[in-house]
Structure formats: C-alpha cells, structure tokens
Amino acid sequence: MHLTIAQNQNNYPKNVIILLTEINTMQKEKEPAEVVKKELSYIQKVWHTIAIVALLVGVILIARVAFNVLLMALAGSLIAVYFHGFGDIIQRRTRLSRKFAMIISVVSSFLIIGVLLWFMGTKVQVQIAQLSNSLPHTVSTFKAKLGQTPIGQKVLDSFSSGNSDKLMGTVQSFFSTSFGVLGDLYIILFLGIFFTASPSLYKNGILLLVPRPKKELGKHIMDRISISLKGWLKGMMVSIVLITILISITLSIIGIPVAMVLGLITGILELIPNLGSLLAMIPGVLLALTISTNTAILVALVYIVAQTITANIVTPLIQKKIINLPPALTLISQLIMGTLSGALGIILAVPLLAIVIILVDELYVKKIN
C-alpha cells in the first residue's frame, strides 16, 4: 500500500513529509520486482508450450479429417452470397422489404432451374445417350489413327495397360468426395439456405471469437471477403452462361452432334480455371475427328476463341472487385486442393485462395508495411 501524503500533509512537519515522499517512491520502484517474482517457472513454461503444441496438432488433425465438411460450408456460403446478391437486385428494382426480396430470390432461382430442366431435359437426355454411345467408338478410331504415325505409336505405348489402370484409379480418387456427389449437393444446398435465412447469426458468431479491440478489423475483413466472393461468383455465372451459349450455337452451326451437351459440359467445367477449358475441348475435338481433320481443327479454334473472349474480356469486366490472383498461384492451389478433396476442392480452390490472400494481406502485410 502506498502512503497517502496529500490528505495529511497539513498534520506533519515539512521534513516528515519529505521522508514519507521518499518512502513512497521506493515502494513504487519495488513493484516491478514483485511482478517479476510472479513470472512462470521454467517447468511451467515448458508445460504451457507442450499444451499449446498439442492443441495446435489436435486442431490440424480435426481440420484434416473434416476438411471436406469445411469446403461444403464454403460452398454453402457461396450459394448464400448468390441468393443475397440476387435479393439485393430484386429489392432495388421492386422496393420490397429485405425478407420478401430474399424469399423471391430463393423461390425464383429454383423455378428457373426447374423450367430449364423441364424444357431442355428430354433433348439433353437424348444427346447424353448419343454421346455415351458414340464417344467410345470415337476414342477407338482416334487411337487407330494415332497409331499410324511413329510419334503417335510412342504415345500409345506410353499409356500401356498398367499405366492406364493406374491413371484411371488416380482419376477416380481425384474426382471423389466424402459423401458422394448427390449427398454433397444436398448438404451444400441446405447450408446455403440456412446461411441465407439468418446471415447475421453466423457473422456475429464469428465476431464473438475476435477480441474486442479487433472487432472493427474483423468486420472489415469479412466485408472485404464478401465483396471478393460476390465478384468471383458474378464472373463465374456470366462466364458459364456465355460459354455454354457460344459453344452450343457454334458447334450446331458447324454440324457437330450433341452440341448442346458439349456446351453444357464446357459451361460446367468453366468452374475450373486453367484446366476446365482443356478438359472441355477433348470430347468436342474427338467427335469432330469422326467427320474430318479440318472440322476438328475448326472446333478447336472455336473452343480457343470462346475461352479467350470469356477469360480476357467478359470475366475481368465483371470481376472488378475481386483481388488479382496470379495464374501460377491459382494453378498450384487447384492441384493442392484437388489432391486433398477431389472435384469439390478444385472448384473451390480460387475462392479459398482469395480468402487466404485477403487474410494474409490484412493481418500480416499491412502491419509490416
């Protein structure tokens, strides 16, 4: 306890007041030493370090086991971002309340998908059956033509039966998910609806984990991530619709069979940057080879031009608010995510990379600069 001087300075002589002041100063100087004595001992520090390391290892193991679940939560968040973006457009145009705008957003989205499936389902089903029947014969014809040249024969020899089986096993494991495709889609859809119904509940729950002095920074980071994901989602939707229409119409004009299915395959694979365009080109070129070599070259040019238009002209105009992702870093993230979580990991590699870059920029880069 410090000696109080100000209250009793009238009751003591001047020399006593000076003495009490010096004693009070000495007591204040001794306080840090007392604090030092209360520091943890070496053994306590070791045990605390072991506990922290064990906690981190446990969190990493749990995250590794539940990684696909976390990815499905991210996919559900993207669906909620779409519903909210569509609801914002409806609210601005109709001046309805937020609740009714969100209901219209969800219901109209399902209605649009249902109507498209109703009108296009029969034709697409017929073309899918036609593609599944013609593609194996097309592949066999392509192998026969390829084997007529020395270089082509070397390529075929490199894909021996053992390597082919190994490759097919790798592809099957690469494009596998934890609960199956239909189960994943079911869970993702309901997660998106739940996130859409009460977004503030989950957002405030995340902010509860943030220390009070950093809550404003946490809100800023979440807003920046939301803007970035909206930009990516807008670009993807416009690219998918545009590339599907371009490929379907152009291949129909050229005279390629099952043009609508090839357009839908190209649109779906547009979710995979860099790799999707190459994978989508393969069935179209193989089918064109059954007609003529010149037709196959023309089909390849159609795919290249359509991908160039969407990737370099349309998508950058839509995705103005998304951060600039280096192409090499995007490809590396896709390979890593594909190895960890299959097709779902490849599709969500870009938004996940955008989130990581934003977190690193806000929590580390801005501080050191």
N, C-alpha and C positions, 0 to 999 in steps of 0.2 A: 504494500500500500504506500502510495506517495503521501508525503506530509503536506497538508494544506497550509499555505502561508498567507494567502490573500485575505482569508477570513479572520486571522488572528494577528495580523501584523501590528495592530494598534496596542496589543496587550504585551508585546515583548520589546526589549531594548533593541537598538539597531544592530549591535554585534551578534545578538542571538538570532536575529532574522537572517543575517549573512551566513551564520553557521548552518541554520536549517536549510537554506537555499543550496549550499554545497552538498549537504547530505542527500537532499532530494535529487540533485544532478547525478550523484554517484549511484543512487538506486536505479535511475533511468539507464545509465551506462551498463549496469549489471544485467538488465533484462535480456539482451541478445544472447548472453552466455547461458542464461537459464533455458532459452529456446533451443540452443544447440544441444544441451544435455538431453532434451526430449526427442532428438532425432533417432531414427530406427537404427538398431544394431546391424552388424554385417549379416548375421544369420537371418534376421527378419527381412532384410533386403533381398537375400537370395531366395527365400521362400516366396516373397511377393513376385519376384521375377519369374520363378517357376510357375506360379499360379497364372500370371499374365500369358506366358507362352502356352500353357496348357489350354487356356481359354481360347486363344487365337487358333490353335490347332483344332480344337473342337468345332469352332465356328467354320473353319475351312472345310473340315470333313463333312459337316452338315450341309454346307453350301454345295459341296461337290455331289453329294447324294441327291439333294433337292434342286440341282441346277436346272433341270427341265421344268420343274414347277415354277421357279423364278422366271424362266423365259416365258412360260404361259401367262404369268402375271403381267409381264411386259407386253405381251401380245394383247391381253385384255385391256391394258391401259391404252394401247394404240386404237383399239376399237372404241373405247370411251372417248378418246380425243376426236375420232371421226364423228361420233354422234354429237358431241358438243359443238364441233365446228359446223356441222350441218344445222344444228339447232340455232346457232348464232345467226346463220344466214336467214333461216325462217323467221326468227324474232325481229331482225332488222327489216325484212320485207313486209311482215304482217302486223307488227306491233303487238303481238301476243305476249302473254306472260311467259316467264322462263320455263315454268313447269309444262305448259301446254306445248311450247315450241319443242321441248325435248321429247315429249310423247309423240308428236307428229314426226320428229326426226327418226325415232326408232321404228315406229309403225310403217312409215312410208319407205324406209330402207328395206324392210322385209318384203313389203308389197312389190317394190321394183324388182327385187331378186326373184320373187315368185312369178311375176309376169314374164320376165325374161326366160326363166326356165320353162314356163308353160308354152311360150311361142317357139322357142328355139330347141326345146328338149328333144322332140322327135327327130328333127333334122340332124342335130348334133349326135344323137344316139346312133343313127344310121351311118353317119360319117365315121364315128369312132369304130363301129363294127367293120366298116370298109377298110379303115386304116390298119386295124389289128390283123385283118386277113391279108392285106397287100404288103405290109411292111416286112414280114419275114422273107417273102419271095424277093422283095426288092433288095434286102441285105444279101441274100444268096447271089443274086445277079451282080451286085456290086463287088462281092468277093471274087466271083469268076472273072469279071473284067479286070480287077486289080491284079489277079494272079497272072495275067497275060504279059505283064511287064516285069523285068528283073527287080526293080525297086519295089514294086507292089508285092512281089513274092516274098521279099525280105520282110516287108511289113507284116504280111500274113504269118510268116514263120515266127516272128517275134511274139505274136499272140497265139502261142500253142495252146493245147487243151488245158494243160496245168495252169498256165498264166491266165487263161480265160476264166477258169473256175475260181482262181484266186481273185481276179478282178471283179467277177460277179458277186463273190462273197463280200468284198470290200464295199461295193456299191450298195448292196443290201443293208449292211451295217451302217453305212454312211447316211442312208436315207431312212433310218428307223428312228422312232421316237418312243418315249417311255410307255405311254398308254395306248398307242395306236393312233392312226390319223383321225378317225372319226371321234374317238374319245377325247383327243386333244382339242379338236374343233369345238366339240360340245362344251368342254370346260372353259375354253377361251371365250366363247360366245357369252356364256353366263357371267364370267368375270367382267367382261366388257359392260354388260347390262348393270351389274351391281355397282361398278365404278361410275357408270353414267348416272345412276339413280341418286347417289349421295357422294359426290366427289370430295366435298369439304370434310366429311367424316374421316376419310383416309388421308387427306392432306394434313389436317390438324393432328392426326395420329402420328404422322411422320415428324411434324414440327415439335411434338412433345418430347421427342428424343434429342432435340437440339437445345444446347444451353441457352439461357435467357439472353445473354449479350449477343448471341449469334443468330437469333431468330430472324432478324431482318435479312441477313445474308442468306439464311435458309430459304426464305420466301423468294428472294431474288433468284437463287439458283433454280428453284422449282419452276418459276415463271419462265426463265430462260430455256429450261429443258422442254417445257410445254410448247413454247414458240418454235423451237427447233424440230420437235416431233410433228407439229402441225405442218411445217414447211415440207418435211420429208414425206408425210402422208399425202399432201396435196400433189406433190410432184409424182409420186408413185401412181396415184389414181389416174391423173391425166395421162401419164405415160402408158399405163396398162390399156386404157380405153383407146388412145390414139394408135398404139402399135397394133392392137387387135383389129381395128378397122382398116388400117393401111395394109396389113398383111392379108387379111381375108379378101378385101376387094381386089388387090393387085394380083394375088395368086388365082383368083377366079377369072380375071381378065386373061391371064396367061394360059389358063386351061388346066391348072393343077387340080387333081381330085382332092376331096376332103379339105378344101381351102378354109372353111370355117373352123374346123377343128385345129388346123395348123395355126390359124390366127389366135384361137383361144389358148393353145399351148404356149405361143410366143408371149401373149399377154401375162399369163401366169408366171412364166419364167422371167418376166421383167422384174419381178420381186428380187431376183438375184443379180445384182450388178456384176458386170465384167463377164461372169461365167454363163449367165442366163441366155444372153444373145447367141453365144456359140452353141449351146445345147439346143436352142430352139431352131437353129439353122439346119441341123443334121437331118431330121426327118423330111423337111421340105426339099432339100437338095437330093436326098436319096430317092424320093418319089419322082423328082424331075429327071433323074438319070434314066428312069424307065421310058421316058419319052425321047430325049436326046441329050447329048452333051451340051449343046448350045442352050437348051432350056434350063439345064442345071446351073450353068454359068449365070443366066439371066435371073434365076431365082436367088442365087447367092448375092447378086448385086442388089436385088430388091430388099433382102434382109439387111444388107450393109447400109443402104441408103436410109431405110426406115429407122434403124437403130441410131444412125448418125443424126437424123432430124430430131428424134426424141431426146437423145442424150446430150446434144450440144446446143440445141436451140430451144426446145419446149421446156425441158426439165429445169435448166438454170433460171428461166424466167419465172417459173412457179416457186422454186426453192430459194428465193432471195434471202429469206430469214434463217435458213439452215447454215450451220458453220461449214466452212470449206474443208472437206475431208480429202487428204492425199490419196490418190488411187492405189499406190503401193500399200499404204496402211490399211485401206479398205479390203484389198485382196488378202492380206495377211490375217486380218480379223475374220474374214469369211472362212479361210482354211482352218483356223483355230476353232471357231465356233462349229464348223461342220464336223470336225473330228470329235468335239465334245458332245454335240447334241443333234447331229444329223441335219435334216432339211430345215427344221424349225430354227436351228442355230444359224444356218446360212441366211435365211430370210431376215432374221432379227439382228444380224451382225452389224449392219450400218446404223440403225437407231441406237444400239447398245454402244457402238464406238462413239457416236455423237454425245451420248450421255457421259461416257468416261472422259472425253476431251473437255467437256464443259466443267466437270468436277475438278479435273486437274488444273484447268485454267483459273477457276475461281478460288480454289483452296490452296494452290501452290504457286502458279506462275505469277499471278497478280501480286502476291506477297513478296516474292523475291525481287520483283521489278519495282 
